[in-house]
Amino acid sequence: MNERTARLRQESLDAVPSLSPERALLVTAFHREHLGRHAVPVMRALAFQHICRHKTVWIGPLELIVGERGPRPKAVPTYPELTCHSAEDLRILDTRPMTRYRVDGAMIEAYEREVIPYWRDRSLRDQIFALLPGEWHEAYEAGVFTEFMEQRAPGHTVLDGKIYGKGLRDFQADIARSDAALDFERDPEASDKRAQLEAMRISCDALILLAERHAEEAERQARECGPQRRQELLRIAEVCRRVPAHAPRDFQEALQYYWFCHQGVITELNGWDAYSPGHLDQHLLPFYRAGLKDGTLTRDSARELLECFFVKFNNHTAPPKVGVTAAESGTYTDFANLNLAGLLPDGSDGSNELTGLLLEIIEEMHLLQPSSNMQVSRRTPDAVLKQALRVIRNGYGFPSLFNADAVVEEQLRMGKTLEDAREGGCSGCVEVGAFGKEAYILTGYFNLPKMLELALHDGVDPRTGRVLGPRTGRPATFEEAMAAFEAQTRHFLDIKIRGNQLIERIYATRMPAPFLSVLTDDCIQRGRDYNAGGARYNNTFIQAVGIGTVTDSLAAIRSLGDAALPGLVAALDADFEGQEPLRQRLLHKAPKYGNDDPAADDVMVRVFRFLFQAVDGRPNGKGGAYRLEMLPTTCHVYFGQVCRASADGRKAGEPVSEGISPVQGADRSGPTAVLRSAGRMDHVKTGGTLLNMKFTPGILAGEEGIDRLHHLVRAYFRMDGHHVQFNVVTASALKEAQADPGRHRDLIVRVAGYSDYFCDLSRELQDEIIHRTEHQDFGH
């Protein structure tokens, strides 16, 4: 880093996350005046334009890439039209010990005076909860599943390379052509399509207006500063008058164009997972090479611009949740994710000289955001993969690694073209999508261990004593337990999907996203919104959590024999009180997934095949289909809290397993055994799987350590594994940080599909990470 980016980085690290009422007040005032005067999509676009016209424009003293979500770095806006924080929520966020958001009295007063009275019963969350049936609420409250879109919009998606060849004025020309082609005689939706297209046109004007306001602010500041900064500010003004209205001509304009699009998407709606730039190394390469050739850019100046770009991501703290999750949700991360390397549309290697430069920046800047991953194909050069592994060895938990060949195969199975699949990749945590062409929606986590718990108790929730699921009887054998587990799972998947269909329809009709639709093929051509099936592809994901816990529990039931099942259930109900010998037998003698043991792995495969058949291909409300994903984020901690003891020896309230990782501490045969077990899952049938592994730093020391890790990754990907990520840290170091967080503020660990500061995590999550198996050799 040079002096500029070192200072910008430190300012970003030092900035204190706070909540800003600015957006909430602007959108509330606009709705008070205009509600009912416009078609819904036009209303949404005009509200977006109102925000772009009046929000604070902030340009820091050293910045080269400009634009903030709020009025200053890490000042987080709220979205009351989606979900309205109560005054109590705001006080919790201001006082909770971890991941605190500063909330001043003026904001609470403004919320109580203006925001809460208007949005009470009007927010989408209030409407969703009022319309969902009682059976959905009962399952939700029992911890059977979570729901993403009751708190945040389905904006989780990634941009492709389209903006680097056309400006928003060009998109408006596309909108005009689509509007002119409407057939009002034969298309009953023509009027709705016209309103949607008009909303898209307005949203383009809105973002161009925001860029022009940044140009004006840069010019204002230029009149008040020294000659060097004046020249930089005048250049910023020139860039902001060019993009996003027109296609970028150089490296700085390309970065700034994306950043305005990013701002537009997350200002319009608070999407679940921030917008992501996709294959940044591939998109920027023509501008990089042209700049080097004509002398307007050097490697160092490109590096400086990229580092300024990284700081913008780190300035964007994720908006906080409401209700109980305001107290529990534990990350500032907004989940924007850079894809590196991978494949080009013609199937050739996608890595290039910018891949290496970006890896250098990721290593040196050591920032939480943006997240990063490498898409590793069989065509990815070993030298490129090894450079990524050297970054991973530092212990930051990034970049994570994805099997680009499997990702393409996964998308082909979902019906995408080969070129669209190759241009796609992974975003958020591990989910696959066709970048710039797909609305791939995460709908919430599904608690598999809870299904087995209900199966063993005839549909009764042993935590509350309430009849929650179907009365499947008290199983007397392993096969009866398995059948009951499948019946309970099917029942609650039906409830979950019926709720999802209602929620998707509410978003389609009441909360369109016209600006995001502009950036997503084929919304303009279809005259349909991103939230209403306008995208070329529309897949909906259910994220199953705890397959390791379920596998080990079922394997234990089978290993004990049918005669032992009634006594085992009684021991679980007593949380193993007076039954410690049985618990130790379950912990240490029963088969465990993650040890290359067919006695456990065959159960995992059976559970997975059932889940796939129960979820995959079911139609959603947008012309797409449901897909299975194996991802927990941090929900495995919450799901453990709502489950009693389980047959793998886990006690009541402890976390369940995360992703497709083995139960914490259960994998005792080394990392190669873990990969052989995980490799038995048919990853290509999923929309993403998450595998966490932890190594001690010593095992990866020197080039020998990198070589061994390289072979390990290549071997797993040859088994069609989807994803793997690494924590490189000792349990003792984590315990030291837990005991003395003040001395370890910069310790970053991999949590699930993202990295976070260890000291910002809840105690329960810290303990769970500590207890993950620490591999000190490569096993057999």
C-alpha positions in Angstrom: 0.0 0.0 0.0 1.1 3.5 -0.6 0.5 6.3 1.9 -2.9 7.2 0.4 -4.4 3.7 0.6 -2.8 2.9 3.9 -4.5 6.0 5.4 -7.8 5.2 3.7 -7.6 1.6 5.0 -6.9 2.8 8.6 -9.8 5.3 8.4 -12.1 2.5 7.3 -10.9 0.3 10.1 -11.4 3.1 12.6 -14.8 4.2 11.4 -17.5 3.2 13.9 -20.6 1.5 12.5 -23.7 3.6 13.1 -27.3 3.9 11.9 -28.4 6.8 9.8 -32.1 7.9 9.7 -31.6 9.8 6.4 -32.9 7.2 3.9 -35.8 6.2 6.2 -36.9 9.8 6.5 -36.6 10.4 2.8 -38.6 7.4 1.8 -41.2 8.0 4.5 -41.7 11.6 3.4 -42.0 10.6 -0.3 -44.6 7.9 0.5 -46.6 10.2 2.6 -47.0 12.6 -0.4 -47.2 10.1 -3.3 -48.8 6.9 -2.1 -51.5 5.8 -4.5 -50.6 8.3 -7.2 -48.5 5.9 -9.4 -48.3 2.3 -10.4 -46.3 0.3 -7.9 -43.1 0.0 -10.0 -43.1 3.6 -10.9 -43.7 4.5 -7.3 -40.6 2.5 -6.3 -38.5 4.1 -9.1 -39.6 7.6 -8.1 -38.8 6.9 -4.4 -35.3 5.7 -5.5 -34.9 8.9 -7.6 -36.0 11.0 -4.5 -33.3 9.4 -2.4 -30.7 9.9 -5.1 -31.7 13.6 -5.4 -31.5 14.3 -1.6 -29.2 11.9 0.1 -25.9 13.2 1.4 -23.0 13.1 -1.0 -19.7 12.3 0.8 -16.3 12.4 -0.8 -13.4 11.8 1.6 -10.1 13.8 1.5 -8.0 11.1 -0.2 -10.6 9.1 -2.2 -10.2 8.3 -5.9 -13.4 6.0 -6.0 -16.4 7.8 -4.5 -19.8 7.0 -3.2 -21.2 5.9 0.2 -24.3 4.0 1.2 -25.0 6.5 3.9 -23.9 10.1 4.7 -20.4 8.9 5.8 -18.4 5.7 5.9 -20.1 2.9 7.9 -23.2 5.1 8.5 -25.8 2.5 7.7 -29.3 3.4 6.2 -32.5 1.6 7.1 -35.3 0.3 4.9 -38.6 0.8 6.8 -40.7 -0.1 3.7 -39.2 -3.6 4.0 -38.9 -4.0 7.8 -39.3 -1.2 10.3 -37.1 -1.3 13.4 -38.9 -0.6 16.7 -37.4 1.9 19.1 -36.5 -1.1 21.3 -34.6 -2.6 18.3 -32.6 0.6 18.0 -31.8 0.7 21.7 -30.6 -3.0 21.5 -28.4 -2.3 18.5 -26.9 0.7 20.4 -26.1 -1.3 23.6 -25.5 -4.9 22.6 -21.9 -5.9 23.5 -21.0 -7.4 20.1 -21.4 -5.9 16.6 -22.9 -2.7 18.0 -24.4 0.0 15.9 -24.2 3.5 17.3 -27.7 5.0 17.4 -28.1 8.5 18.8 -31.2 9.9 20.5 -32.1 12.0 17.5 -32.5 9.0 15.4 -34.7 7.2 17.9 -36.8 10.4 18.3 -37.1 10.7 14.5 -38.2 7.1 14.2 -40.8 7.4 17.0 -42.1 10.7 15.5 -42.0 10.0 11.7 -41.0 6.5 10.7 -42.7 4.0 13.0 -46.2 5.6 13.0 -46.2 5.6 9.2 -44.8 2.1 8.5 -46.6 0.3 11.3 -48.6 -2.4 9.5 -47.4 -1.0 6.1 -43.9 -2.5 6.1 -43.6 -5.6 3.9 -42.5 -7.7 6.9 -45.8 -6.8 8.7 -47.8 -7.7 5.6 -45.9 -11.0 5.2 -46.4 -12.1 8.8 -50.1 -11.1 8.6 -50.7 -13.3 5.6 -48.7 -16.4 6.4 -50.8 -19.2 7.9 -50.6 -20.5 11.5 -48.8 -23.7 10.6 -46.0 -21.6 9.1 -45.7 -19.4 12.2 -45.6 -22.5 14.5 -42.8 -24.0 12.6 -40.9 -20.7 12.3 -41.2 -20.0 16.0 -40.1 -23.6 16.9 -36.9 -23.2 14.9 -37.8 -25.6 12.1 -36.8 -23.1 9.5 -35.8 -19.4 9.1 -37.0 -16.9 6.5 -34.7 -14.5 4.8 -37.2 -12.3 2.9 -39.2 -11.2 6.0 -36.2 -9.0 6.9 -34.4 -8.3 3.6 -35.2 -8.2 -0.1 -34.2 -11.0 -2.5 -31.4 -8.9 -4.1 -28.7 -11.5 -3.8 -27.1 -11.6 -7.2 -24.0 -10.7 -9.2 -23.2 -8.5 -12.2 -21.7 -9.7 -15.4 -19.6 -7.7 -17.9 -22.5 -5.8 -19.6 -21.9 -2.4 -18.0 -18.3 -2.2 -19.4 -19.6 -1.9 -22.9 -22.7 0.2 -22.5 -23.9 3.1 -20.3 -27.3 3.6 -18.7 -28.3 5.8 -21.6 -27.8 2.8 -23.8 -30.0 0.7 -21.4 -32.6 3.4 -21.7 -32.6 3.0 -25.5 -33.1 -0.8 -25.0 -36.1 0.1 -22.7 -37.6 2.4 -25.3 -37.4 -0.4 -28.0 -39.0 -2.9 -25.6 -41.8 -0.4 -24.8 -42.4 0.3 -28.5 -42.8 -3.4 -29.2 -45.6 -3.9 -26.6 -48.8 -5.3 -28.0 -51.8 -3.9 -26.2 -54.3 -5.8 -28.3 -53.0 -9.3 -27.6 -50.9 -9.0 -24.4 -53.1 -8.5 -21.3 -49.9 -7.7 -19.4 -48.9 -4.8 -21.7 -50.0 -2.1 -19.4 -48.1 -3.7 -16.5 -45.1 -4.1 -18.7 -45.2 -0.4 -19.7 -45.3 0.7 -16.0 -42.3 -1.6 -15.3 -40.3 -0.3 -18.3 -41.1 3.3 -17.2 -39.8 2.5 -13.8 -36.6 1.1 -15.2 -36.1 4.3 -17.3 -36.6 6.5 -14.2 -34.2 4.4 -12.2 -31.5 5.0 -14.8 -32.1 8.7 -14.6 -31.9 8.5 -10.8 -28.4 6.9 -10.7 -27.1 9.3 -13.4 -28.4 12.2 -11.2 -26.5 10.7 -8.2 -23.3 10.6 -10.2 -23.8 14.2 -11.3 -24.2 15.3 -7.7 -20.9 13.6 -6.9 -19.3 15.5 -9.8 -20.6 18.7 -8.4 -19.3 18.0 -5.0 -15.9 17.1 -6.4 -15.8 20.4 -8.2 -16.9 22.2 -5.1 -14.1 20.6 -3.1 -11.6 21.3 -5.9 -12.1 25.0 -5.5 -11.0 24.8 -1.8 -7.9 22.7 -1.9 -4.3 22.5 -3.0 -3.2 21.8 -6.6 -2.5 18.1 -6.3 -5.8 17.2 -4.7 -7.6 19.7 -7.1 -6.3 17.7 -10.1 -7.6 14.5 -8.5 -11.0 16.0 -7.7 -11.4 17.4 -11.2 -10.6 13.9 -12.6 -13.2 12.4 -10.2 -15.7 15.0 -11.5 -14.9 14.1 -15.1 -15.4 10.4 -14.4 -18.7 10.9 -12.6 -20.0 12.9 -15.6 -19.0 10.1 -17.9 -20.3 7.1 -15.9 -22.8 5.6 -15.4 -24.5 7.6 -18.2 -22.0 6.2 -20.8 -19.8 3.3 -21.2 -16.4 3.5 -19.4 -13.3 4.3 -21.4 -10.5 3.5 -18.9 -9.7 1.7 -15.7 -10.9 4.3 -13.3 -14.1 4.9 -15.1 -14.8 1.1 -15.1 -14.3 0.8 -11.4 -16.4 3.9 -10.7 -19.2 2.7 -13.0 -19.5 -0.6 -11.1 -19.4 1.2 -7.8 -22.3 3.5 -8.8 -24.2 0.4 -9.8 -23.4 -1.3 -6.5 -24.7 1.8 -4.7 -27.8 1.9 -6.8 -28.8 -1.7 -6.1 -28.2 -1.5 -2.3 -29.9 2.0 -2.1 -33.0 0.8 -3.9 -33.5 -2.2 -1.7 -31.6 -3.9 1.1 -31.0 -7.2 -0.6 -30.0 -10.3 1.1 -26.2 -10.3 0.5 -24.9 -7.2 -1.2 -24.4 -6.9 -4.9 -21.2 -8.4 -6.3 -19.0 -7.5 -9.3 -18.4 -11.0 -10.4 -15.3 -11.8 -12.5 -13.5 -8.5 -11.7 -10.2 -9.7 -13.0 -11.8 -10.6 -16.4 -14.0 -7.5 -16.7 -11.2 -5.0 -16.0 -8.5 -6.7 -18.1 -9.1 -4.8 -21.4 -9.0 -1.5 -19.5 -5.9 -2.5 -17.7 -4.0 -3.6 -20.8 -5.2 -0.5 -22.8 -4.0 1.8 -20.0 -0.6 0.1 -19.8 -0.3 0.3 -23.6 -1.1 4.0 -24.0 0.8 5.1 -20.8 -2.3 6.4 -18.9 -1.9 3.6 -16.3 0.8 1.7 -14.6 0.7 -1.4 -12.4 1.1 0.8 -9.4 -1.6 3.3 -10.3 -4.0 0.4 -11.1 -3.1 -1.1 -7.7 -3.9 2.2 -6.0 -7.3 2.5 -7.7 -8.1 -1.1 -6.8 -7.1 -0.6 -3.2 -9.4 2.5 -3.0 -12.1 0.3 -4.5 -11.6 -2.3 -1.8 -11.9 0.4 0.9 -15.4 1.3 -0.4 -16.6 -2.2 0.2 -15.2 -2.2 3.7 -17.0 1.1 4.4 -20.3 -0.6 3.7 -21.4 -2.3 6.9 -24.5 -4.5 6.5 -27.8 -3.1 7.7 -28.9 -4.8 10.9 -31.8 -7.0 11.5 -34.9 -6.5 13.6 -36.7 -8.3 16.4 -34.9 -11.2 18.1 -32.2 -11.1 15.5 -31.4 -7.5 16.4 -30.1 -9.0 19.6 -28.5 -12.1 18.1 -27.2 -11.4 14.6 -23.5 -11.3 14.7 -21.7 -9.8 11.7 -21.1 -6.5 10.0 -20.3 -8.3 6.7 -22.4 -7.5 3.7 -21.3 -10.6 1.7 -20.1 -8.9 -1.5 -17.8 -11.5 -3.1 -15.1 -11.2 -5.8 -14.7 -14.1 -8.2 -11.2 -14.7 -9.4 -9.9 -16.9 -12.2 -12.5 -19.5 -13.3 -13.3 -19.9 -17.0 -13.9 -17.7 -20.0 -17.1 -18.2 -22.1 -15.2 -20.3 -24.6 -14.0 -22.6 -21.8 -10.4 -21.5 -21.6 -8.6 -20.4 -18.4 -10.0 -17.1 -17.0 -7.0 -16.2 -14.9 -4.8 -13.3 -16.0 -2.3 -10.8 -14.7 -5.0 -9.0 -12.7 -5.8 -12.2 -10.9 -2.3 -12.1 -9.4 -2.6 -8.3 -8.6 -5.9 -8.8 -6.9 -4.5 -11.6 -4.8 -1.6 -9.3 -3.7 -4.1 -6.7 -2.7 -6.3 -9.2 -0.8 -3.2 -10.3 1.1 -1.8 -6.9 1.9 -5.0 -5.0 2.8 -6.3 -7.7 5.1 -9.8 -6.3 5.1 -13.0 -8.2 5.9 -14.7 -6.8 2.8 -15.0 -7.6 0.0 -15.0 -11.3 0.4 -13.1 -13.1 -2.3 -13.0 -16.6 -3.8 -11.0 -18.3 -6.5 -12.8 -20.4 -9.1 -10.4 -23.3 -9.7 -10.7 -25.2 -12.9 -8.7 -28.1 -14.1 -7.3 -25.4 -16.5 -6.3 -23.0 -13.8 -2.5 -23.0 -13.7 -0.9 -24.5 -10.6 1.0 -21.3 -10.1 -2.2 -19.3 -9.8 -3.8 -21.7 -7.3 -0.6 -21.8 -5.2 -0.6 -18.0 -5.0 -4.1 -18.1 -3.6 -3.0 -20.8 -1.1 -0.2 -18.6 0.1 -2.8 -15.9 0.9 -4.9 -18.5 2.6 -1.9 -19.6 4.7 -1.9 -16.2 6.4 -5.0 -17.3 8.3 -7.6 -14.8 7.1 -9.9 -17.5 5.8 -9.9 -16.1 2.2 -10.0 -16.5 -0.6 -12.3 -19.5 -0.4 -12.0 -22.1 -3.2 -14.6 -23.3 -5.6 -14.5 -26.0 -8.2 -15.2 -24.1 -11.4 -15.8 -27.3 -13.5 -18.4 -28.6 -11.0 -20.0 -25.1 -10.8 -20.5 -25.2 -14.6 -21.9 -28.7 -14.4 -24.3 -27.7 -11.6 -25.7 -24.9 -13.7 -26.0 -27.0 -16.9 -28.1 -29.4 -14.8 -30.4 -26.5 -14.0 -31.0 -25.8 -17.7 -28.5 -22.9 -18.4 -26.5 -22.5 -21.6 -22.9 -23.5 -21.5 -21.7 -19.9 -22.1 -24.0 -18.5 -19.3 -22.8 -21.2 -16.9 -19.1 -20.5 -17.6 -19.7 -16.7 -17.1 -21.4 -17.5 -13.8 -19.8 -18.6 -10.5 -20.5 -18.3 -6.8 -21.6 -15.4 -4.6 -22.7 -14.6 -1.1 -21.3 -17.8 0.6 -21.4 -20.7 -1.8 -24.4 -20.4 -4.1 -24.1 -20.8 -7.8 -25.7 -18.5 -10.4 -25.5 -17.2 -13.9 -24.0 -13.7 -13.3 -26.1 -10.8 -14.7 -28.8 -13.2 -15.9 -30.4 -14.8 -12.8 -32.5 -14.1 -9.8 -31.2 -16.9 -7.5 -33.0 -16.4 -4.2 -32.1 -17.7 -0.8 -35.2 -18.4 1.2 -33.9 -19.4 4.6 -32.3 -22.3 6.5 -33.9 -25.7 7.2 -33.2 -27.5 10.5 -32.5 -31.2 9.7 -31.7 -32.3 13.3 -35.1 -30.9 14.3 -36.7 -33.2 11.8 -35.0 -36.3 13.4 -36.0 -35.0 16.8 -39.6 -34.8 15.8 -39.4 -38.2 14.1 -38.2 -39.8 17.4 -41.0 -38.1 19.3 -44.1 -38.9 17.1 -44.2 -35.3 15.8 -44.0 -33.7 19.3 -41.5 -31.0 19.9 -39.7 -32.3 23.1 -38.5 -28.8 23.9 -42.1 -27.4 24.3 -44.3 -30.5 24.5 -46.4 -29.2 21.6 -47.6 -31.4 18.7 -45.7 -29.7 15.8 -45.4 -32.3 13.0 -47.4 -35.3 11.7 -48.0 -38.2 14.1 -45.6 -40.6 12.6 -45.5 -42.9 15.7 -42.7 -43.9 18.0 -40.1 -45.6 15.8 -38.9 -49.0 17.1 -36.2 -49.6 14.5 -33.6 -47.7 12.5 -35.7 -48.0 9.3 -38.8 -46.7 11.1 -36.7 -43.8 12.4 -35.5 -43.1 8.9 -39.0 -43.2 7.4 -40.4 -40.9 10.1 -37.5 -38.5 9.5 -38.4 -38.4 5.8 -42.1 -37.9 6.6 -41.4 -35.0 9.0 -39.1 -33.4 6.5 -41.5 -33.6 3.6 -44.2 -32.1 5.8 -42.2 -29.1 6.8 -40.7 -28.6 3.4 -44.3 -28.3 2.1 -45.1 -25.7 4.7 -41.9 -23.8 3.9 -42.4 -23.8 0.2 -46.1 -22.7 0.5 -44.9 -19.8 2.6 -42.2 -19.0 0.1 -44.7 -18.9 -2.8 -46.7 -16.3 -0.9 -43.7 -14.2 0.0 -42.4 -14.3 -3.6 -45.8 -13.1 -4.9 -45.8 -10.3 -2.4 -42.4 -9.1 -3.5 -43.4 -9.4 -7.2 -46.5 -7.2 -6.7 -45.6 -4.8 -3.9 -41.8 -4.5 -3.9 -40.3 -4.4 -7.4 -36.6 -3.5 -7.9 -36.5 -1.6 -11.2 -32.9 -0.6 -11.1 -31.7 -4.1 -10.3 -33.9 -5.2 -13.2 -32.1 -2.9 -15.6 -28.8 -4.8 -14.9 -30.3 -8.3 -15.2 -31.0 -10.0 -18.5 -33.8 -10.4 -19.7 -35.9 -8.0 -17.6 -35.9 -5.2 -20.2 -36.8 -7.6 -23.0 -39.6 -9.2 -21.0 -40.9 -6.0 -19.4 -40.8 -7.8 -16.1 -39.2 -7.1 -12.8 -36.4 -9.0 -11.2 -38.7 -10.0 -8.4 -41.5 -11.1 -10.8 -39.7 -13.6 -13.1 -38.0 -11.1 -15.4 -34.6 -12.7 -15.2 -33.4 -15.2 -17.7 -33.1 -17.8 -14.9 -35.0 -18.0 -11.7 -33.9 -20.5 -9.1 -34.9 -20.6 -5.5 -32.8 -22.2 -2.8 -33.5 -23.9 0.5 -30.5 -24.2 2.7 -30.3 -27.5 4.6 -28.4 -27.3 7.9 -27.0 -30.1 10.1 -26.5 -33.1 7.8 -23.4 -34.1 9.8 -25.4 -34.2 13.0 -28.3 -36.1 11.4 -25.9 -38.6 9.7 -24.0 -39.3 12.9 -27.2 -39.6 14.9 -28.8 -42.1 12.5 -25.5 -44.0 12.2 -25.4 -44.3 16.0 -29.0 -45.5 16.1 -28.2 -48.2 13.6 -25.0 -49.2 15.3 -26.7 -49.6 18.7 -29.3 -51.9 17.3 -33.1 -51.6 17.3 -33.6 -52.9 20.8 -31.6 -49.9 22.2 -33.8 -47.3 20.5 -36.4 -46.7 23.3 -33.7 -46.3 25.9 -31.7 -44.0 23.7 -34.7 -41.7 23.2 -35.2 -41.6 27.0 -31.5 -40.7 27.5 -31.9 -37.9 24.9 -35.0 -36.5 26.8 -32.9 -36.5 30.0 -30.0 -34.7 28.2 -27.9 -37.8 29.1 -28.3 -37.1 32.9 -27.1 -40.3 34.6 -26.2 -41.7 31.2 -22.7 -40.5 30.7 -21.3 -43.9 29.7 -23.8 -44.1 26.9 -23.0 -40.6 25.8 -19.3 -41.4 25.7 -20.0 -44.5 23.6 -22.0 -42.4 21.2 -19.2 -39.8 21.0 -16.3 -42.1 20.6 -17.5 -45.6 19.4 -20.4 -44.9 17.0 -19.5 -44.3 13.3 -18.8 -40.7 12.4 -19.1 -38.9 9.1 -15.8 -37.3 8.0 -13.6 -40.3 8.7 -13.9 -42.2 5.4 -16.1 -44.7 7.2 -18.8 -46.3 5.0 -20.9 -47.0 8.1 -21.5 -43.3 8.5 -20.9 -42.0 4.9 -23.6 -44.3 3.4 -26.1 -42.8 5.8 -25.1 -39.3 4.7 -25.5 -40.3 1.0 -29.0 -41.8 1.8 -30.1 -38.6 3.6 -28.7 -36.4 0.8 -30.5 -38.4 -1.9 -33.8 -38.1 -0.1 -33.3 -34.3 0.4 -32.5 -33.8 -3.2 -35.6 -35.7 -4.3 -37.8 -33.8 -1.9 -36.6 -30.3 -3.0 -35.1 -30.2 -6.5 -37.2 -29.2 -9.4 -40.3 -28.2 -7.4 -41.7 -25.1 -9.2 -41.4 -21.7 -7.7 -43.7 -18.7 -8.5 -41.5 -17.2 -11.2 -41.1 -19.9 -13.8 -38.1 -21.4 -12.1 -37.4 -24.2 -9.7 -36.3 -25.0 -6.2 -32.8 -26.2 -5.6 -31.1 -27.7 -2.5 -28.1 -26.0 -0.9 -26.0 -27.0 2.1 -25.2 -23.8 3.8 -25.5 -22.6 7.5 -23.9 -19.1 7.7 -24.2 -19.0 11.6 -27.6 -20.6 11.8 -26.2 -23.9 13.0 -25.7 -22.2 16.4 -29.3 -21.1 16.6 -30.6 -24.4 15.4 -28.6 -26.2 18.1 -30.3 -23.9 20.7 -33.8 -25.1 19.7 -32.8 -28.8 19.7 -32.6 -31.2 22.6 -29.8 -33.7 22.9 -29.1 -35.8 19.8 -28.1 -39.4 19.2 -24.5 -38.5 18.2 -23.8 -37.5 21.8 -24.4 -33.8 21.4 -26.0 -32.3 24.5 -29.1 -30.0 24.4 -28.5 -26.5 23.1 -25.0 -27.1 21.6 -24.5 -26.2 17.9 -25.3 -28.7 15.2 -22.9 -29.3 12.4 -22.4 -26.6 9.7 -22.5 -26.9 6.0 -21.4 -30.4 4.9 -18.6 -30.3 7.5 -18.4 -33.2 9.9 -19.7 -32.6 13.4 -17.2 -30.4 15.3 -14.4 -32.6 16.6 -15.8 -35.9 15.1 -13.3 -36.1 12.2 -10.3 -37.8 13.7 -8.7 -39.5 10.7 -7.2 -36.4 9.0 -8.2 -34.1 6.2 -7.9 -36.6 3.4 -10.6 -38.7 5.2 -12.8 -35.7 5.5 -12.6 -35.0 1.8 -13.2 -38.6 0.9 -16.4 -38.6 3.0 -17.6 -35.2 1.7 -16.7 -36.3 -1.8 -19.3 -39.1 -1.6 -22.1 -36.5 -1.8 -23.3 -35.7 -5.3 -22.4 -32.0 -5.3 -23.4 -31.4 -8.9 -27.1 -32.0 -7.8 -26.9 -29.0 -5.4 -26.8 -25.2 -5.8 -23.8 -25.1 -3.5 -22.2 -26.9 -0.5 -19.9 -25.5 2.2 -17.0 -27.4 3.7 -14.9 -25.8 6.5 -11.5 -27.1 7.4 -8.9 -26.0 10.0 -5.2 -26.4 9.9 -2.4 -25.5 12.3 0.0 -23.0 10.7 3.0 -25.3 11.0 1.6 -28.0 8.6 1.4 -25.4 5.8 4.9 -23.9 6.3 7.2 -23.5 3.4 6.6 -24.5 -0.2 6.2 -28.1 0.9 3.1 -27.1 2.9 1.7 -25.3 -0.1 2.4 -28.3 -2.3 0.5 -30.6 0.0 -2.4 -28.2 0.3 -2.5 -27.8 -3.5 -2.7 -31.6 -4.0 -5.4 -31.8 -1.4 -7.6 -29.2 -3.1 -7.0 -30.7 -6.6 -7.9 -34.2 -5.3 -11.2 -33.0 -3.7 -12.2 -31.1 -6.9 -11.5 -34.2 -8.9 -14.1 -35.9 -6.7 -16.5 -33.1 -7.9 -16.4 -31.3 -4.5 -18.0 -27.9 -4.8 -16.2 -25.8 -2.3 -13.6 -25.8 0.5 -12.3 -23.1 2.8 -9.7 -23.0 5.5 -9.0 -21.6 8.9 -5.2 -21.6 9.5 -4.9 -21.1 13.2 -4.5 -23.0 16.4 -7.2 -23.6 19.0 -4.9 -22.1 21.6 -4.6 -18.9 19.7 -8.3 -18.6 19.4 -8.7 -19.2 23.2 -6.1 -16.5 23.9 -8.1 -14.1 21.7 -11.3 -15.1 23.5 -9.8 -14.4 26.9 -8.1 -11.1 25.9 -9.9 -9.6 22.8 -8.2 -6.2 23.2 -4.9 -7.7 22.1 -6.4 -9.7 19.2 -8.7 -7.2 17.5 -7.3 -8.0 14.0 -7.7 -11.8 14.2 -9.8 -12.8 11.2 -11.3 -16.3 11.0 -13.5 -18.1 8.5 -17.0 -18.5 10.0 -19.1 -20.1 7.3 -19.1 -18.7 3.8 -17.5 -15.5 5.0 -14.7 -14.3 7.2 -15.1 -12.1 10.3 -13.2 -10.7 13.2 -13.0 -13.4 15.8 -13.6 -11.0 18.6 -16.8 -9.7 17.1 -18.4 -13.1 17.2 -20.8 -14.4 19.9 -19.3 -16.6 22.6 -21.3 -19.5 21.2 -19.9 -19.1 17.7 -16.4 -18.6 19.0 -16.6 -21.8 20.9 -18.0 -23.6 17.9 -15.0 -22.5 15.8 -12.6 -23.5 18.5 -14.1 -27.0 18.6 -13.7 -27.6 14.9 -11.1 -30.2 14.4 -7.6 -28.8 14.1 -5.6 -30.8 11.6 -1.9 -31.1 12.4 -1.1 -33.5 9.6 -2.6 -34.7 6.3 -3.8 -38.1 7.7 -4.0 -41.1 5.5 
